Amino acid sequence: MNTGASAAAGAIVWVVAFVAGLLGPIERAVALAALVVVPLGLSAVGEFDGHPDRFRRLAITLQPLGALAVLASVTVLDGPPAALAAACWLPVTLSLGVAGATRTLDARTRGFAPLAERVVDVGLAYLSVAAVALVMFHLDLTLWFAPVIILLTFVHFSFAGFALAVVTGLSGRVAPGSWYRPLALVVLGGPALIGIGISFSPLVEVLAVGVFTLGVTLLAGYLLVRVVPTRPRRQAVLLAVSALALPGSMVLALGYGLAAYTGSSPLGLPIGQMVAIHGSLNAFGFAVCGLVGWRLARPAASQTR
């Protein structure tokens, strides 16, 4: 099954599970990431040159069964059986991580250029972090966190890690520009820095989310000004919707971080409601629209800065 067909089939499965009432608010994002967002992202990125493509193709082969196992782990299974099902996602994400790492290592002689491709590579690596978090959640290995934080780690690295990196990388393929570099660097390191803040310091978390929110908001403006006007009509509409969803989504993430640090919501919304709205904007407004948009007219891999 190719990536486009896998994403379409995954969307049907997701809708059936949603209508059947099997998915809670966070579980919807988990299932959507595995069933739809990952194959869409791989379809948008396209083929790699040389050895890395072997690992990409392996991940594509394993993805449908791995995604169904992820769905089972958050719907009908519990405990060790759910952890075993979630572990089926590990070979998919590890294969993609190896593909990205191999591409990056192959680029050493070029000074790790072009940056757009390195952003994509890091996005592939972030998926492995998400997969490990899901297994930990089902094994109740939550360390000093509430279990929901571990589950949200899967969502964070699947969307703010992988999907955002793919959209940013593909944007850099068509509009590398002088302003692209600092924005791409924020996307490269932001998800990891936020994860460190959540793990060790609410203050670091707030600062990291603040910088990330600013960078992503500027990236949305960059997409609207530099990328959208250059693209075919249908693609431009979807990319514009994706870009417009980013600032609102990130403001809600910043509100959540401030609430965790201060104990009160600066936006006047319950934390649960902020998470729900942020998740919907991020998943459907940004990720799905952006990745479908790029799939309509995939830019060739960048060979320049």
KABEL-V687244 format. One record per residue. N is the residue number from 1. RES is the residue in one letter. OMEGA is omega as a letter, one per 20 degrees, with the letter a starting at -180 (NA if undefined). Layout:
# KABEL-V687244
<<N | RES | OMEGA> <N | RES | OMEGA>>
This chain:
# KABEL-V687244
<<1 | M | r> <2 | N | a> <3 | T | r> <4 | G | r> <5 | A | r> <6 | S | r> <7 | A | r> <8 | A | r> <9 | A | r> <10 | G | r> <11 | A | r> <12 | I | r> <13 | V | a> <14 | W | a> <15 | V | r> <16 | V | r> <17 | A | r> <18 | F | a> <19 | V | r> <20 | A | r> <21 | G | a> <22 | L | a> <23 | L | r> <24 | G | a> <25 | P | a> <26 | I | a> <27 | E | r> <28 | R | a> <29 | A | r> <30 | V | a> <31 | A | a> <32 | L | a> <33 | A | a> <34 | A | a> <35 | L | a> <36 | V | a> <37 | V | a> <38 | V | r> <39 | P | r> <40 | L | r> <41 | G | r> <42 | L | r> <43 | S | a> <44 | A | a> <45 | V | r> <46 | G | a> <47 | E | r> <48 | F | r> <49 | D | r> <50 | G | a> <51 | H | a> <52 | P | a> <53 | D | r> <54 | R | r> <55 | F | r> <56 | R | a> <57 | R | r> <58 | L | r> <59 | A | r> <60 | I | r> <61 | T | a> <62 | L | a> <63 | Q | a> <64 | P | r> <65 | L | r> <66 | G | r> <67 | A | r> <68 | L | r> <69 | A | r> <70 | V | r> <71 | L | r> <72 | A | a> <73 | S | a> <74 | V | r> <75 | T | a> <76 | V | a> <77 | L | r> <78 | D | r> <79 | G | a> <80 | P | r> <81 | P | r> <82 | A | r> <83 | A | r> <84 | L | r> <85 | A | r> <86 | A | r> <87 | A | r> <88 | C | r> <89 | W | a> <90 | L | r> <91 | P | r> <92 | V | a> <93 | T | r> <94 | L | r> <95 | S | r> <96 | L | r> <97 | G | r> <98 | V | r> <99 | A | r> <100 | G | r> <101 | A | r> <102 | T | r> <103 | R | a> <104 | T | r> <105 | L | r> <106 | D | a> <107 | A | a> <108 | R | a> <109 | T | r> <110 | R | a> <111 | G | r> <112 | F | r> <113 | A | i> <114 | P | a> <115 | L | a> <116 | A | a> <117 | E | r> <118 | R | r> <119 | V | r> <120 | V | a> <121 | D | r> <122 | V | r> <123 | G | r> <124 | L | a> <125 | A | a> <126 | Y | r> <127 | L | r> <128 | S | r> <129 | V | r> <130 | A | a> <131 | A | r> <132 | V | r> <133 | A | a> <134 | L | r> <135 | V | r> <136 | M | r> <137 | F | a> <138 | H | r> <139 | L | a> <140 | D | r> <141 | L | a> <142 | T | r> <143 | L | a> <144 | W | a> <145 | F | r> <146 | A | a> <147 | P | a> <148 | V | r> <149 | I | r> <150 | I | r> <151 | L | r> <152 | L | r> <153 | T | r> <154 | F | a> <155 | V | a> <156 | H | a> <157 | F | r> <158 | S | a> <159 | F | r> <160 | A | r> <161 | G | a> <162 | F | a> <163 | A | r> <164 | L | r> <165 | A | r> <166 | V | r> <167 | V | r> <168 | T | r> <169 | G | a> <170 | L | r> <171 | S | r> <172 | G | r> <173 | R | a> <174 | V | a> <175 | A | a> <176 | P | r> <177 | G | a> <178 | S | r> <179 | W | a> <180 | Y | a> <181 | R | a> <182 | P | r> <183 | L | r> <184 | A | r> <185 | L | r> <186 | V | r> <187 | V | r> <188 | L | a> <189 | G | a> <190 | G | a> <191 | P | r> <192 | A | a> <193 | L | r> <194 | I | r> <195 | G | r> <196 | I | r> <197 | G | r> <198 | I | a> <199 | S | a> <200 | F | a> <201 | S | r> <202 | P | r> <203 | L | r> <204 | V | r> <205 | E | a> <206 | V | a> <207 | L | a> <208 | A | r> <209 | V | r> <210 | G | r> <211 | V | a> <212 | F | r> <213 | T | r> <214 | L | a> <215 | G | a> <216 | V | r> <217 | T | r> <218 | L | r> <219 | L | r> <220 | A | r> <221 | G | r> <222 | Y | r> <223 | L | a> <224 | L | a> <225 | V | a> <226 | R | a> <227 | V | a> <228 | V | a> <229 | P | a> <230 | T | a> <231 | R | r> <232 | P | a> <233 | R | a> <234 | R | r> <235 | Q | a> <236 | A | r> <237 | V | a> <238 | L | r> <239 | L | r> <240 | A | r> <241 | V | r> <242 | S | a> <243 | A | a> <244 | L | r> <245 | A | a> <246 | L | a> <247 | P | r> <248 | G | r> <249 | S | a> <250 | M | r> <251 | V | r> <252 | L | r> <253 | A | r> <254 | L | r> <255 | G | r> <256 | Y | a> <257 | G | r> <258 | L | r> <259 | A | r> <260 | A | a> <261 | Y | a> <262 | T | a> <263 | G | r> <264 | S | a> <265 | S | r> <266 | P | a> <267 | L | r> <268 | G | r> <269 | L | r> <270 | P | a> <271 | I | r> <272 | G | r> <273 | Q | r> <274 | M | r> <275 | V | a> <276 | A | a> <277 | I | r> <278 | H | a> <279 | G | a> <280 | S | r> <281 | L | a> <282 | N | a> <283 | A | a> <284 | F | a> <285 | G | a> <286 | F | a> <287 | A | a> <288 | V | r> <289 | C | a> <290 | G | a> <291 | L | r> <292 | V | r> <293 | G | a> <294 | W | r> <295 | R | a> <296 | L | r> <297 | A | a> <298 | R | r> <299 | P | r> <300 | A | r> <301 | A | a> <302 | S | r> <303 | Q | a> <304 | T | a> <305 | R | NA>>
